[in-house]
Amino acid sequence: MFAIKLTLILLGALLYLVGSGCWFFWIGPCLLEDGKTADILYAFVGTCAWLLITFGFIVHIIKTARPTTAGGR
């Protein structure tokens, strides 16, 4: 069971890092170099989605590490 959890955690971290790298070094700059309004809006929406995913990961990690603090009692 531990090996499966470790594999899933490492796979999730790898996918997150690859996705972040692709967004910030490949897709995002390509959208911004044209300067069209639609491309700039797509870059903004994509960055907001990346921030929401990052925030969700942080909340998940905190709730997993300290599950008793979520109830408040």
Buried (B, 14 or more C-beta within 10 A) or exposed (E): EEEEEEEEEEEEEEEBEEEEEEBEEEBBEEBBEEEEEEBEEBBEEBBEEBEEEEEEEEEEEEEEEEEEEEEEE
